[in-house]
Amino acid sequence: MDQTFAEHFAAEWIAAWNAHDLARVLAHYAEDFEMSSPMIVQLANEPSGTLRGKKAIGAYWARALSMIPDLKFELLSVLAGVNSITLYYKSAHGRLAAEVFHFGADRLVTKAYAHYAG
């Protein structure tokens, strides 16, 4: 994973979320990707904290966007790994988050893990 790709992915991912364009957000992900987040436990009532597939995760994100109409992210840092990227960002409400993205050979996200401070 080179830094140029990581920074391009980060800029596009943040812009898609800030535009509240769910189709644009989902374009970064493989059809059968897996997402784990403490917010899935709360908003999707899924005790495992994990959802699979664009349909299930898209529905979860659509609900989250409707509940947080002023959602905006500010990118703080981009960290590149071997086949992964970690984005460190802040929400409009000041909550810090780090999200780890694992990529397949096609450079689409296959797994993502969200982590939140406070």
DSSP file (Angstrom, degrees, kcal/mol; ACC not computed):
  #  RESIDUE AA STRUCTURE BP1 BP2  ACC     N-H-->O    O-->H-N    N-H-->O    O-->H-N    TCO  KAPPA ALPHA  PHI   PSI    X-CA   Y-CA   Z-CA
    1    1 A M              0   0    0      0, 0.0     2,-0.2     0, 0.0    83,-0.1   0.000 360.0 360.0 360.0 114.9    0.0    0.0    0.0
    2    2 A D     >  -     0   0    0      1,-0.1     4,-2.3    78,-0.0     5,-0.2  -0.579 360.0-119.3 -91.2 156.7    1.7    3.2   -1.1
    3    3 A Q  H  > S+     0   0    0      1,-0.2     4,-2.7    -2,-0.2     5,-0.2   0.827 111.0  59.0 -62.6 -34.3    1.2    6.5    0.6
    4    4 A T  H  > S+     0   0    0      2,-0.2     4,-2.2     1,-0.2    -1,-0.2   0.944 109.2  43.1 -62.1 -47.7   -0.2    8.1   -2.6
    5    5 A F  H  > S+     0   0    0      1,-0.2     4,-3.1     2,-0.2     5,-0.2   0.928 113.7  52.7 -61.9 -44.3   -3.0    5.6   -2.9
    6    6 A A  H  X S+     0   0    0     -4,-2.3     4,-2.5     1,-0.2    -2,-0.2   0.911 111.4  45.1 -59.0 -44.5   -3.7    5.9    0.9
    7    7 A E  H  X S+     0   0    0     -4,-2.7     4,-2.4     2,-0.2    -1,-0.2   0.882 113.8  49.4 -69.5 -37.9   -4.0    9.7    0.7
    8    8 A H  H  X S+     0   0    0     -4,-2.2     4,-2.4    -5,-0.2     5,-0.2   0.937 112.5  47.9 -64.8 -46.2   -6.2    9.6   -2.4
    9    9 A F  H  X S+     0   0    0     -4,-3.1     4,-2.9     1,-0.2     5,-0.2   0.936 112.6  49.6 -58.0 -47.3   -8.4    7.0   -0.8
   10   10 A A  H  X S+     0   0    0     -4,-2.5     4,-2.6    -5,-0.2     5,-0.3   0.923 111.2  47.9 -60.2 -46.8   -8.6    9.0    2.4
   11   11 A A  H  X S+     0   0    0     -4,-2.4     4,-2.2     1,-0.2    -1,-0.2   0.913 116.1  43.9 -62.3 -43.3   -9.5   12.3    0.6
   12   12 A E  H  X S+     0   0    0     -4,-2.4     4,-2.5     2,-0.2    -2,-0.2   0.895 113.6  50.7 -69.2 -40.6  -12.2   10.6   -1.5
   13   13 A W  H  X S+     0   0    0     -4,-2.9     4,-2.2    -5,-0.2    -2,-0.2   0.931 113.1  45.1 -63.5 -47.1  -13.6    8.7    1.5
   14   14 A I  H  X S+     0   0    0     -4,-2.6     4,-2.8    -5,-0.2    59,-0.3   0.924 113.6  50.3 -62.1 -45.2  -13.9   11.8    3.7
   15   15 A A  H  X S+     0   0    0     -4,-2.2     4,-1.6    -5,-0.3    -2,-0.2   0.897 109.7  51.0 -61.5 -41.1  -15.4   13.8    0.8
   16   16 A A  H  <>S+     0   0    0     -4,-2.5     5,-2.2     2,-0.2     4,-0.4   0.926 113.3  44.4 -63.7 -45.1  -18.0   11.1    0.1
   17   17 A W  H ><5S+     0   0    0     -4,-2.2     3,-1.5     1,-0.2    -2,-0.2   0.926 112.1  51.9 -64.0 -44.4  -19.1   11.0    3.8
   18   18 A N  H 3<5S+     0   0    0     -4,-2.8    -1,-0.2     1,-0.3    -2,-0.2   0.775 109.3  50.5 -66.0 -24.8  -19.1   14.8    4.1
   19   19 A A  T 3<5S-     0   0    0     -4,-1.6    -1,-0.3    -5,-0.2    -2,-0.2   0.520 107.4-130.3 -84.3  -6.8  -21.3   14.9    1.0
   20   20 A H  T < 5 +     0   0    0     -3,-1.5     2,-1.0    -4,-0.4    -3,-0.2   0.848  55.0 152.8  56.8  36.2  -23.6   12.3    2.6
   21   21 A D     >< -     0   0    0     -5,-2.2     4,-2.3     1,-0.2     3,-0.2  -0.777  23.2-177.5-100.0  90.7  -23.4   10.4   -0.7
   22   22 A L  H  > S+     0   0    0     -2,-1.0     4,-2.9     1,-0.2     5,-0.2   0.860  80.8  53.7 -61.2 -39.4  -24.0    6.8    0.4
   23   23 A A  H  > S+     0   0    0      1,-0.2     4,-1.2     2,-0.2    -1,-0.2   0.908 110.4  48.4 -61.7 -40.7  -23.5    5.4   -3.1
   24   24 A R  H  4 S+     0   0    0     -3,-0.2     4,-0.3     2,-0.2    -2,-0.2   0.887 112.3  48.7 -66.7 -39.9  -20.1    7.2   -3.3
   25   25 A V  H >< S+     0   0    0     -4,-2.3     3,-1.8    -9,-0.2    -2,-0.2   0.960 111.2  49.4 -62.3 -50.7  -19.1    5.9    0.1
   26   26 A L  H >< S+     0   0    0     -4,-2.9     3,-1.9     1,-0.3    -1,-0.2   0.713  93.0  76.6 -65.1 -20.7  -20.1    2.3   -0.8
   27   27 A A  T 3< S+     0   0    0     -4,-1.2    -1,-0.3     1,-0.3    -2,-0.2   0.690  87.1  62.7 -63.0 -17.2  -18.1    2.4   -4.1
   28   28 A H  T <  S+     0   0    0     -3,-1.8    81,-2.8    -4,-0.3     2,-0.3   0.519  97.1  75.6 -81.7  -6.0  -15.0    2.0   -2.0
   29   29 A Y  E <  S-a  109   0A   0     -3,-1.9    81,-0.2    79,-0.3     2,-0.1  -0.808  79.9-116.3-118.7 147.7  -16.1   -1.4   -0.8
   30   30 A A  E >   -     0   0A   0     79,-2.8     3,-1.6    -2,-0.3    23,-0.1  -0.372  39.3-108.4 -68.3 156.6  -16.3   -5.0   -2.1
   31   31 A E  E 3  S+     0   0A   0      1,-0.3    23,-2.2    22,-0.1    24,-0.3   0.859 117.6  38.0 -56.6 -38.5  -19.8   -6.4   -2.4
   32   32 A D  E 3  S+     0   0A   0     21,-0.2    -1,-0.3    22,-0.1    78,-0.1   0.011  85.9 147.5-105.4  27.5  -19.2   -8.8    0.5
   33   33 A F  E <   -     0   0A   0     -3,-1.6    20,-3.2    76,-0.2     2,-0.4  -0.146  40.1-133.4 -66.0 162.2  -17.2   -6.6    2.8
   34   34 A E  E     -aB 111  52A   0     76,-2.0    78,-2.2    18,-0.2     2,-0.4  -0.946  16.2-166.0-119.5 135.5  -17.3   -6.9    6.6
   35   35 A M  E     -aB 112  51A   0     16,-2.7    16,-2.5    -2,-0.4     2,-0.4  -0.984   2.3-171.1-125.4 131.0  -17.6   -3.9    8.9
   36   36 A S  E     +aB 113  50A   0     76,-2.4    78,-2.8    -2,-0.4    14,-0.2  -0.984  20.8 145.3-122.3 132.9  -17.1   -4.0   12.7
   37   37 A S    >>  -     0   0    0     12,-2.5     3,-1.0    -2,-0.4     4,-0.8  -0.967  54.6-126.4-162.0 143.1  -17.9   -1.0   14.9
   38   38 A P  H 3> S+     0   0    0      0, 0.0     4,-1.2     0, 0.0     3,-0.3   0.792 112.2  63.9 -61.0 -25.8  -19.2   -0.4   18.4
   39   39 A M  H 3> S+     0   0    0      1,-0.2     4,-3.4     2,-0.2     5,-0.5   0.776  91.7  62.8 -70.2 -25.7  -21.9    1.8   16.7
   40   40 A I  H <> S+     0   0    0     -3,-1.0     4,-1.5     9,-0.3     6,-1.4   0.881 100.3  53.6 -64.8 -37.1  -23.3   -1.3   15.0
   41   41 A V  H  < S+     0   0    0     -4,-0.8     4,-0.4    -3,-0.3    -1,-0.2   0.935 117.9  36.1 -60.1 -45.8  -24.1   -2.7   18.4
   42   42 A Q  H  < S+     0   0    0     -4,-1.2    -2,-0.2     3,-0.1    -1,-0.1   0.949 128.0  30.1 -75.2 -51.3  -26.0    0.5   19.3
   43   43 A L  H  < S+     0   0    0     -4,-3.4    -3,-0.2     1,-0.2    -2,-0.1   0.811 128.9  34.8 -85.6 -31.2  -27.7    1.5   16.0
   44   44 A A  S  < S-     0   0    0     -4,-1.5    -1,-0.2    -5,-0.5    -3,-0.2   0.434  96.7-128.6-103.5  -0.3  -28.2   -1.9   14.3
   45   45 A N        +     0   0    0     -4,-0.4    -4,-0.2    -5,-0.3    -3,-0.1   0.860  58.9 145.5  54.5  37.3  -28.9   -3.9   17.4
   46   46 A E    >   -     0   0    0     -6,-1.4     3,-1.8     1,-0.1    -1,-0.2  -0.899  38.4-160.4-108.6 104.1  -26.3   -6.4   16.4
   47   47 A P  T 3  S+     0   0    0      0, 0.0    -1,-0.1     0, 0.0    -6,-0.1   0.761  88.5  59.2 -57.8 -28.0  -24.5   -7.8   19.5
   48   48 A S  T 3  S-     0   0    0      2,-0.2    -7,-0.1    -8,-0.1     3,-0.1   0.735 100.0-134.7 -73.2 -20.3  -21.5   -9.0   17.6
   49   49 A G    <   +     0   0    0     -3,-1.8   -12,-2.5     1,-0.2     2,-0.4   0.608  69.7 108.7  76.1  11.6  -20.8   -5.4   16.3
   50   50 A T  E     -B   36   0A   0    -14,-0.2     2,-0.3   -10,-0.1   -14,-0.2  -0.974  43.6-177.5-128.5 135.6  -20.2   -6.8   12.8
   51   51 A L  E     -B   35   0A   0    -16,-2.5   -16,-2.7    -2,-0.4     2,-0.4  -0.918  12.7-150.0-123.5 154.9  -22.2   -6.6    9.6
   52   52 A R  E     +B   34   0A   0     -2,-0.3     4,-0.4   -18,-0.2   -18,-0.2  -0.983  50.9  22.3-129.7 137.4  -21.5   -8.2    6.2
   53   53 A G  S  > S-     0   0    0    -20,-3.2     4,-2.5    -2,-0.4     5,-0.3   0.290  79.2 -92.1  91.5 146.8  -22.3   -7.1    2.7
   54   54 A K  H  > S+     0   0    0    -23,-2.2     4,-2.8     1,-0.2     5,-0.2   0.845 120.3  56.9 -60.2 -36.0  -23.2   -3.8    1.1
   55   55 A K  H  > S+     0   0    0    -24,-0.3     4,-1.9     2,-0.2    -1,-0.2   0.959 113.2  37.6 -63.3 -51.2  -26.9   -4.3    1.5
   56   56 A A  H  > S+     0   0    0     -4,-0.4     4,-1.9     2,-0.2    -2,-0.2   0.916 122.1  43.3 -67.0 -44.5  -26.8   -4.7    5.3
   57   57 A I  H  X S+     0   0    0     -4,-2.5     4,-2.9     2,-0.2     5,-0.2   0.883 111.4  54.7 -72.6 -37.3  -24.1   -2.1    5.9
   58   58 A G  H  X S+     0   0    0     -4,-2.8     4,-2.5    -5,-0.3    -1,-0.2   0.907 108.6  49.1 -60.0 -41.8  -25.6    0.3    3.5
   59   59 A A  H  X S+     0   0    0     -4,-1.9     4,-2.0    -5,-0.2    -2,-0.2   0.909 111.9  49.2 -64.2 -42.0  -28.9    0.2    5.4
   60   60 A Y  H  X S+     0   0    0     -4,-1.9     4,-2.2     2,-0.2    -2,-0.2   0.930 113.4  45.9 -62.3 -46.8  -27.0    0.7    8.7
   61   61 A W  H  X S+     0   0    0     -4,-2.9     4,-2.8     2,-0.2    -2,-0.2   0.872 109.2  55.1 -67.1 -36.0  -25.1    3.7    7.3
   62   62 A A  H  X S+     0   0    0     -4,-2.5     4,-1.9    -5,-0.2    -1,-0.2   0.916 109.7  47.6 -61.5 -42.0  -28.3    5.2    5.8
   63   63 A R  H  X S+     0   0    0     -4,-2.0     4,-1.7     2,-0.2    -2,-0.2   0.925 111.5  50.1 -63.4 -44.7  -29.9    5.0    9.2
   64   64 A A  H  X S+     0   0    0     -4,-2.2     4,-1.5     1,-0.2    -2,-0.2   0.915 109.9  50.4 -61.5 -43.4  -26.8    6.6   10.8
   65   65 A L  H  < S+     0   0    0     -4,-2.8     6,-0.2     1,-0.2    -1,-0.2   0.870 109.8  50.5 -64.0 -36.2  -26.8    9.5    8.2
   66   66 A S  H  < S+     0   0    0     -4,-1.9    -1,-0.2     1,-0.2    -2,-0.2   0.824 112.2  47.6 -70.5 -29.2  -30.5   10.2    8.9
   67   67 A M  H  < S+     0   0    0     -4,-1.7    -1,-0.2     1,-0.2    -2,-0.2   0.722 118.9  39.7 -81.5 -22.4  -29.9   10.3   12.6
   68   68 A I    ><  +     0   0    0     -4,-1.5     3,-1.8    -5,-0.2    -1,-0.2  -0.661  65.9 168.0-127.4  74.5  -26.9   12.6   12.3
   69   69 A P  T 3  S+     0   0    0      0, 0.0    -1,-0.1     0, 0.0    -2,-0.1   0.706  77.7  52.8 -65.9 -19.4  -27.8   15.1    9.5
   70   70 A D  T 3  S+     0   0    0      2,-0.0    22,-0.1     0, 0.0     2,-0.1   0.144  77.3 150.4-100.5  20.3  -24.8   17.4   10.3
   71   71 A L    <   +     0   0    0     -3,-1.8     2,-0.3    -6,-0.2   -51,-0.1  -0.308  13.0 160.6 -56.4 125.6  -22.3   14.6   10.1
   72   72 A K        -     0   0    0     -2,-0.1    20,-1.4   -53,-0.1     2,-0.4  -0.985  23.5-152.1-145.8 141.4  -18.9   15.9    9.0
   73   73 A F  E     -C   91   0A   0     -2,-0.3     2,-0.5   -59,-0.3    18,-0.2  -0.909   1.5-157.0-115.1 144.2  -15.4   14.3    9.3
   74   74 A E  E     -C   90   0A   0     16,-2.9    16,-2.2    -2,-0.4     2,-0.3  -0.979  21.7-132.9-118.6 117.0  -12.1   16.1    9.5
   75   75 A L  E     +C   89   0A   0     -2,-0.5    14,-0.2    14,-0.2     3,-0.1  -0.522  28.9 172.0 -71.9 128.5   -9.1   14.0    8.5
   76   76 A L  E     -     0   0A   0     12,-2.9     2,-0.3     1,-0.4    13,-0.2   0.757  62.1  -5.5-104.3 -37.5   -6.2   14.2   10.9
   77   77 A S  E     -C   88   0A   0     11,-2.0    11,-2.6     2,-0.0     2,-0.4  -0.991  49.5-147.9-160.9 150.5   -3.8   11.5    9.7
   78   78 A V  E     -C   87   0A   0     -2,-0.3     2,-0.5     9,-0.2     9,-0.2  -0.991  16.1-169.8-123.4 123.6   -3.4    8.7    7.1
   79   79 A L  E     -C   86   0A   0      7,-2.8     7,-2.8    -2,-0.4     2,-0.4  -0.966   8.6-152.4-117.7 125.8   -1.3    5.7    8.0
   80   80 A A  E     +C   85   0A   0     -2,-0.5     5,-0.2     5,-0.2     2,-0.1  -0.814  16.8 175.0-100.6 134.8   -0.4    3.2    5.3
   81   81 A G        -     0   0    0      3,-3.4    -1,-0.0    -2,-0.4     4,-0.0  -0.203  50.1 -76.0-111.9-153.4    0.2   -0.5    6.0
   82   82 A V  S    S-     0   0    0      1,-0.1    -1,-0.0    -2,-0.1    -2,-0.0   0.983 121.3  -9.7 -75.2 -62.5    0.9   -3.5    3.8
   83   83 A N  S    S+     0   0    0    -82,-0.1    20,-2.7    -3,-0.0     2,-0.3  -0.068 129.8  69.4-123.2  29.6   -2.6   -4.2    2.5
   84   84 A S  E     - D   0 102A   0     18,-0.2    -3,-3.4   -83,-0.1     2,-0.3  -0.957  56.8-154.6-146.9 162.0   -4.4   -1.7    4.8
   85   85 A I  E     -CD  80 101A   0     16,-2.1    16,-3.2    -2,-0.3     2,-0.5  -0.990   8.4-153.4-135.4 142.3   -4.9    1.9    5.7
   86   86 A T  E     -CD  79 100A   0     -7,-2.8    -7,-2.8    -2,-0.3     2,-0.5  -0.985   8.7-160.4-117.0 127.9   -5.8    3.5    9.0
   87   87 A L  E     -CD  78  99A   0     12,-2.7    12,-2.6    -2,-0.5     2,-0.6  -0.919   0.7-161.7-105.9 130.3   -7.6    6.9    8.9
   88   88 A Y  E     +CD  77  98A   0    -11,-2.6   -12,-2.9    -2,-0.5   -11,-2.0  -0.957  29.1 154.5-109.7 120.9   -7.5    9.0   12.0
   89   89 A Y  E     -CD  75  97A   0      8,-2.7     8,-2.7    -2,-0.6     2,-0.4  -0.888  36.6-130.8-145.8 170.6  -10.3   11.6   12.0
   90   90 A K  E     -CD  74  96A   0    -16,-2.2   -16,-2.9    -2,-0.3     6,-0.2  -0.972  20.4-133.7-127.5 139.8  -12.6   13.8   14.0
   91   91 A S  E >   -C   73   0A   0      4,-2.3     3,-2.3    -2,-0.4   -18,-0.2  -0.404  35.1-100.6 -84.7 169.1  -16.3   14.3   13.7
   92   92 A A  T 3  S+     0   0    0    -20,-1.4   -19,-0.1     1,-0.3    -1,-0.1   0.762 125.5  57.0 -59.5 -24.8  -18.0   17.6   13.7
   93   93 A H  T 3  S-     0   0    0    -21,-0.2    -1,-0.3     2,-0.1   -22,-0.0   0.333 122.0-107.4 -90.8   7.0  -18.9   17.0   17.4
   94   94 A G    <   +     0   0    0     -3,-2.3     2,-0.3     1,-0.3    -2,-0.1   0.481  68.7 146.7  85.6   3.0  -15.2   16.5   18.2
   95   95 A R        -     0   0    0      1,-0.0    -4,-2.3    23,-0.0    -1,-0.3  -0.590  42.9-134.6 -76.3 130.5  -15.3   12.7   18.7
   96   96 A L  E     +D   90   0A   0     -2,-0.3    21,-2.5    21,-0.2     2,-0.3  -0.620  27.7 177.7 -86.3 143.4  -12.0   11.1   17.7
   97   97 A A  E     -DE  89 116A   0     -8,-2.7    -8,-2.7    -2,-0.3     2,-0.4  -0.990  20.5-161.4-143.7 150.4  -12.0    7.9   15.5
   98   98 A A  E     -DE  88 115A   0     17,-2.4    17,-2.2    -2,-0.3     2,-0.5  -0.999  13.0-168.6-129.2 130.2   -9.6    5.6   13.9
   99   99 A E  E     -DE  87 114A   0    -12,-2.6   -12,-2.7    -2,-0.4     2,-0.5  -0.981   7.6-154.0-124.8 129.4  -10.8    3.3   11.1
  100  100 A V  E     -DE  86 113A   0     13,-2.7    13,-2.3    -2,-0.5     2,-0.5  -0.882  10.3-165.4-104.8 127.7   -8.7    0.5    9.7
  101  101 A F  E     -DE  85 112A   0    -16,-3.2   -16,-2.1    -2,-0.5     2,-0.4  -0.957   5.1-159.8-117.0 126.4   -9.4   -0.7    6.1
  102  102 A H  E     -DE  84 111A   0      9,-3.2     8,-3.3    -2,-0.5     9,-1.3  -0.899  17.1-150.9-104.5 136.2   -8.2   -3.9    4.6
  103  103 A F  E     - E   0 109A   0    -20,-2.7     6,-0.2    -2,-0.4     2,-0.1  -0.795   5.7-141.1-113.4 147.2   -8.0   -4.1    0.9
  104  104 A G    >   -     0   0    0      4,-2.4     3,-2.0    -2,-0.3    -1,-0.0  -0.312  46.9 -85.8 -87.7-179.2   -8.3   -6.9   -1.7
  105  105 A A  T 3  S+     0   0    0      1,-0.3    -1,-0.0     2,-0.1    -2,-0.0   0.766 129.6  58.9 -60.8 -26.5   -6.3   -7.2   -4.9
  106  106 A D  T 3  S-     0   0    0      2,-0.1    -1,-0.3     1,-0.0     3,-0.1   0.389 116.6-114.9 -84.3   3.9   -8.8   -4.9   -6.7
  107  107 A R  S <  S+     0   0    0     -3,-2.0     2,-0.3     1,-0.3    -2,-0.1   0.758  74.5 130.7  65.3  27.5   -8.1   -2.2   -4.1
  108  108 A L        -     0   0    0    -79,-0.0    -4,-2.4     1,-0.0    -1,-0.3  -0.840  68.3 -98.8-103.0 149.9  -11.6   -2.3   -2.7
  109  109 A V  E     +aE  29 103A   0    -81,-2.8   -79,-2.8    -2,-0.3    -6,-0.3  -0.499  38.9 174.7 -71.2 129.0  -12.1   -2.6    1.1
  110  110 A T  E    S+     0   0A   0     -8,-3.3   -76,-2.0     1,-0.4     2,-0.3   0.688  71.2  15.4-103.4 -28.9  -12.8   -6.1    2.2
  111  111 A K  E     -aE  34 102A   0     -9,-1.3    -9,-3.2   -78,-0.2    -1,-0.4  -0.996  63.1-173.2-145.7 143.6  -12.9   -5.5    6.0
  112  112 A A  E     -aE  35 101A   0    -78,-2.2   -76,-2.4    -2,-0.3     2,-0.4  -0.999   4.5-166.2-139.7 142.2  -13.1   -2.3    8.0
  113  113 A Y  E     -aE  36 100A   0    -13,-2.3   -13,-2.7    -2,-0.4     2,-0.4  -0.985   8.6-157.0-131.0 119.9  -12.8   -1.8   11.8
  114  114 A A  E     - E   0  99A   0    -78,-2.8     2,-0.4    -2,-0.4   -15,-0.2  -0.795   8.9-173.9-101.1 140.7  -13.9    1.4   13.5
  115  115 A H  E     - E   0  98A   0    -17,-2.2   -17,-2.4    -2,-0.4     2,-0.3  -0.990   5.2-163.3-132.2 139.4  -12.6    2.6   16.8
  116  116 A Y  E     - E   0  97A   0     -2,-0.4     2,-0.4   -19,-0.2   -19,-0.2  -0.939  14.7-134.2-128.5 146.4  -13.7    5.6   18.8
  117  117 A A              0   0    0    -21,-2.5   -21,-0.2    -2,-0.3    -2,-0.0  -0.788 360.0 360.0 -93.6 140.0  -12.4    7.7   21.7
  118  118 A G              0   0    0     -2,-0.4    -1,-0.2   -23,-0.1   -23,-0.0   0.480 360.0 360.0  61.7 360.0  -14.7    8.5   24.6
